[in-house]
Amino acid sequence: MDILKRKDLYGANLQGANFQGADLIEANLEKANLIGTNLMGANLQGANFKEANLEGAHLEGANLEGANLEGANLEGANLEGAHLEGANLEGAKLKDATLIGTNLIEANLEGAHLEGANLKWTYLIGVNFKEANLEGANLERAKLKEAKLIGTKLIEANLEEANLEGAHLEGANLKWTYLVGANLEGANLIEANLEGANLKEANLKEANFEGANLKEANLEEANLEGANFQEAHHLSIKQLSKVKTLHSAKMDKKLLKSLKEQYPDLFEVP
């Protein structure tokens, strides 16, 4: 198509167009109308989609490495298997978007809206989700090692068997979040809200829960070796009596004493 040769498509109306497999490297699509557009397998590396409307667009397998999608509307878009390494999605709207198996390593999603989005098996290592909204999102088995989730909303999100090793979750809202079998080894959860969260069989070794709210959180069979629960709120003997281990765990002295008296086996070397 002749239009592709220009590469400067600022504000262009391309609604419903077919760009499958097209070469749009570093193209300028700022504020363009791309509603329902077919960009499957397209090469969009380094392209500028700032504030573009990509609602319902098809981006399966597309190459968006290093692309600028700041403030873009991707609600309901399909990005399954797409490459978004290092992409800028700050403030982007991704509500109900499909991102299954998508590569978002080192991408910036600060303040992005991902309510109800499907991020199952997604590669999110080192991603910046600071103050993003992931309420009700599906992050089952997602790879979030060392991801920045500071102040992020993860209410009722599904993080079953997700890898959050070394992740930053300071002040994050994990109310009623499903974290069964998740790996949170060395994660930082200072002042996080984990009310009603399900952490059954989770790996919480050396995780930091200082000042966190653990009201009615399920810690059954969780590995709490070396975890820090100092100044944690609403943490009870009943909750901790069901864990896998408390070896080297840190907590309030009174609570620690009671647990050692009633459940000495929990403090043995695993």
C-alpha positions as CSV (number, residue, x, y, z in Angstrom):
1,M,0.0,0.0,0.0
2,D,1.3,3.5,-0.9
3,I,0.3,4.8,2.5
4,L,2.9,2.5,4.1
5,K,5.7,4.2,2.2
6,R,5.1,7.5,4.0
7,K,5.6,6.2,7.5
8,D,4.2,9.5,8.8
9,L,0.6,8.6,9.6
10,Y,0.0,11.2,12.4
11,G,-3.8,11.3,13.2
12,A,-4.6,9.1,10.2
13,N,-8.0,7.4,10.0
14,L,-7.0,3.7,9.5
15,Q,-10.0,2.1,11.2
16,G,-10.5,-1.5,10.1
17,A,-7.6,-1.4,7.7
18,N,-5.6,-4.6,7.0
19,F,-1.8,-4.2,7.7
20,Q,-1.1,-7.8,8.4
21,G,2.6,-8.5,8.1
22,A,3.3,-4.9,7.1
23,D,6.6,-3.1,7.7
24,L,6.0,0.0,9.8
25,I,9.3,0.2,11.6
26,E,9.5,3.6,13.4
27,A,6.3,4.8,11.7
28,N,4.6,7.8,13.3
29,L,1.0,6.7,14.2
30,E,0.5,9.2,17.0
31,K,-3.2,9.9,17.6
32,A,-4.1,7.6,14.6
33,N,-7.5,5.9,14.5
34,L,-6.7,2.2,14.4
35,I,-9.9,0.7,15.8
36,G,-10.3,-2.9,14.8
37,T,-7.2,-2.7,12.5
38,N,-5.4,-5.9,11.5
39,L,-1.8,-5.6,12.5
40,M,-1.1,-9.3,13.0
41,G,2.6,-10.1,12.5
42,A,3.4,-6.6,11.5
43,N,6.8,-5.1,12.2
44,L,6.1,-2.1,14.4
45,Q,9.5,-1.9,16.1
46,G,10.1,1.6,17.5
47,A,6.8,2.9,16.1
48,N,5.0,5.8,17.7
49,F,1.5,5.1,18.8
50,K,1.2,7.8,21.4
51,E,-2.5,8.4,22.2
52,A,-3.5,6.3,19.2
53,N,-6.8,4.4,19.3
54,L,-6.2,0.7,18.9
55,E,-9.4,-0.5,20.5
56,G,-10.2,-4.1,19.5
57,A,-7.1,-4.1,17.2
58,H,-5.4,-7.4,16.2
59,L,-1.8,-7.4,17.1
60,E,-1.1,-11.1,17.5
61,G,2.5,-11.8,17.0
62,A,3.3,-8.2,16.1
63,N,6.8,-6.8,16.8
64,L,6.4,-3.7,19.0
65,E,9.8,-3.8,20.6
66,G,10.7,-0.3,21.9
67,A,7.4,1.1,20.5
68,N,5.8,4.2,22.2
69,L,2.3,3.4,23.2
70,E,2.0,6.1,25.9
71,G,-1.7,6.9,26.6
72,A,-2.8,4.6,23.8
73,N,-6.2,2.9,23.9
74,L,-5.8,-0.8,23.5
75,E,-9.1,-1.9,25.2
76,G,-10.1,-5.3,24.1
77,A,-7.1,-5.5,21.7
78,N,-5.5,-8.9,21.0
79,L,-1.7,-8.9,21.6
80,E,-1.3,-12.6,22.1
81,G,2.3,-13.6,21.5
82,A,3.3,-10.0,20.6
83,H,6.8,-8.7,21.3
84,L,6.8,-5.5,23.5
85,E,10.2,-5.7,25.1
86,G,11.2,-2.2,26.4
87,A,7.9,-0.7,25.0
88,N,6.5,2.4,26.7
89,L,2.8,1.8,27.7
90,E,2.7,4.4,30.4
91,G,-1.0,5.3,31.1
92,A,-2.2,3.0,28.3
93,K,-5.7,1.6,28.4
94,L,-5.5,-2.2,28.2
95,K,-8.8,-3.2,29.9
96,D,-9.9,-6.7,28.8
97,A,-7.0,-6.9,26.4
98,T,-5.5,-10.3,25.6
99,L,-1.8,-10.6,26.3
100,I,-1.3,-14.4,26.6
101,G,2.3,-15.3,26.2
102,T,3.2,-11.7,25.3
103,N,6.8,-10.6,25.9
104,L,6.8,-7.4,28.0
105,I,10.3,-7.7,29.5
106,E,11.5,-4.3,30.9
107,A,8.4,-2.6,29.5
108,N,7.0,0.5,31.2
109,L,3.3,0.2,32.2
110,E,3.3,2.8,34.9
111,G,-0.2,3.9,35.6
112,A,-1.6,1.6,32.9
113,H,-5.2,0.3,33.1
114,L,-5.3,-3.5,32.8
115,E,-8.5,-4.4,34.5
116,G,-9.7,-7.8,33.5
117,A,-6.8,-8.2,31.1
118,N,-5.5,-11.7,30.3
119,L,-1.8,-11.9,31.0
120,K,-1.5,-15.7,31.4
121,W,2.0,-17.0,30.8
122,T,3.2,-13.5,30.0
123,Y,6.9,-12.5,30.3
124,L,6.9,-9.5,32.7
125,I,10.4,-9.7,34.1
126,G,11.5,-6.2,35.4
127,V,8.3,-4.6,34.1
128,N,7.3,-1.3,35.7
129,F,3.7,-1.6,36.9
130,K,3.9,1.3,39.4
131,E,0.4,2.4,40.4
132,A,-1.1,0.5,37.5
133,N,-4.6,-1.1,37.8
134,L,-4.6,-4.9,37.4
135,E,-7.8,-5.5,39.2
136,G,-9.4,-8.8,38.2
137,A,-6.5,-9.5,35.7
138,N,-5.4,-13.0,34.9
139,L,-1.7,-13.4,35.6
140,E,-1.6,-17.2,36.0
141,R,2.0,-18.5,35.7
142,A,3.2,-15.0,34.6
143,K,6.9,-14.3,35.0
144,L,7.2,-11.2,37.2
145,K,10.6,-11.7,38.6
146,E,11.9,-8.3,40.0
147,A,8.9,-6.5,38.5
148,K,8.0,-3.1,40.0
149,L,4.4,-3.3,41.4
150,I,4.7,-0.5,43.9
151,G,1.2,0.8,44.7
152,T,-0.3,-1.4,42.1
153,K,-4.0,-2.5,42.3
154,L,-4.2,-6.3,42.1
155,I,-7.6,-6.8,43.8
156,E,-9.0,-10.2,43.0
157,A,-6.3,-10.8,40.4
158,N,-5.3,-14.4,39.6
159,L,-1.5,-14.9,40.2
160,E,-1.7,-18.7,40.6
161,E,1.8,-20.2,40.3
162,A,3.2,-16.8,39.1
163,N,6.9,-16.1,39.6
164,L,7.2,-12.9,41.7
165,E,10.7,-13.6,43.0
166,G,12.3,-10.4,44.2
167,A,9.3,-8.3,43.0
168,H,8.6,-4.9,44.5
169,L,5.0,-4.8,45.9
170,E,5.4,-2.0,48.5
171,G,2.0,-0.6,49.2
172,A,0.3,-2.8,46.6
173,N,-3.3,-3.7,47.0
174,L,-3.6,-7.5,46.9
175,K,-7.0,-7.8,48.6
176,W,-8.6,-11.2,47.8
177,T,-5.8,-11.9,45.3
178,Y,-5.3,-15.5,44.3
179,L,-1.7,-16.4,44.9
180,V,-1.9,-20.2,45.3
181,G,1.5,-21.8,44.6
182,A,3.0,-18.4,43.7
183,N,6.8,-17.8,44.1
184,L,7.3,-14.6,46.2
185,E,10.8,-15.5,47.5
186,G,12.6,-12.3,48.5
187,A,9.6,-10.1,47.4
188,N,9.1,-6.8,49.1
189,L,5.5,-6.4,50.5
190,I,6.1,-3.6,52.9
191,E,2.7,-2.1,53.9
192,A,0.9,-4.1,51.2
193,N,-2.7,-5.0,51.7
194,L,-3.2,-8.8,51.6
195,E,-6.6,-8.9,53.2
196,G,-8.3,-12.2,52.3
197,A,-5.5,-13.1,49.9
198,N,-5.0,-16.8,49.2
199,L,-1.3,-17.7,49.6
200,K,-1.8,-21.4,50.0
201,E,1.4,-23.4,49.2
202,A,3.1,-20.1,48.2
203,N,6.9,-19.7,48.5
204,L,7.4,-16.7,50.8
205,K,10.9,-17.4,51.8
206,E,12.7,-14.2,53.0
207,A,9.8,-12.1,51.8
208,N,9.3,-8.8,53.6
209,F,5.8,-8.3,55.1
210,E,6.7,-5.4,57.4
211,G,3.7,-3.3,58.1
212,A,1.5,-5.4,55.7
213,N,-2.2,-6.1,56.3
214,L,-2.7,-9.9,56.5
215,K,-6.3,-10.0,57.8
216,E,-7.9,-13.4,56.9
217,A,-5.1,-14.2,54.5
218,N,-4.7,-17.9,53.8
219,L,-1.1,-19.1,54.6
220,E,-1.8,-22.8,54.6
221,E,1.3,-24.8,53.7
222,A,3.2,-21.7,52.7
223,N,6.9,-21.5,53.1
224,L,7.7,-18.7,55.5
225,E,11.4,-19.5,56.1
226,G,13.2,-16.3,57.0
227,A,10.1,-14.1,56.2
228,N,9.8,-10.8,58.0
229,F,6.4,-10.1,59.7
230,Q,7.5,-7.4,62.0
231,E,4.8,-4.8,62.6
232,A,2.5,-6.8,60.3
233,H,-1.2,-6.2,61.0
234,H,-3.9,-8.8,61.8
235,L,-1.5,-11.8,61.8
236,S,-2.8,-14.6,64.1
237,I,-1.5,-17.8,65.6
238,K,-4.3,-19.6,63.8
239,Q,-3.0,-18.4,60.4
240,L,0.6,-19.2,61.2
241,S,-0.1,-22.6,62.7
242,K,-1.0,-23.9,59.3
243,V,2.1,-22.9,57.4
244,K,4.8,-25.2,56.2
245,T,7.7,-23.7,58.1
246,L,8.6,-20.6,60.2
247,H,12.3,-21.3,60.5
248,S,14.2,-18.1,61.0
249,A,11.0,-16.0,60.5
250,K,10.8,-12.6,62.2
251,M,7.7,-11.3,64.0
252,D,6.4,-9.7,67.1
253,K,8.1,-11.3,70.2
254,K,4.9,-12.2,72.0
255,L,3.5,-13.9,68.9
256,L,6.8,-15.7,68.3
257,K,6.9,-17.0,71.8
258,S,3.4,-18.3,71.7
259,L,4.0,-20.1,68.4
260,K,7.3,-21.7,69.6
261,E,5.5,-23.0,72.7
262,Q,2.5,-24.4,70.8
263,Y,4.0,-25.4,67.4
264,P,7.8,-26.0,68.0
265,D,8.0,-28.2,64.9
266,L,7.4,-25.2,62.6
267,F,10.7,-23.7,63.7
268,E,12.9,-26.7,62.9
269,V,15.3,-26.6,60.0
270,P,13.2,-27.5,56.9
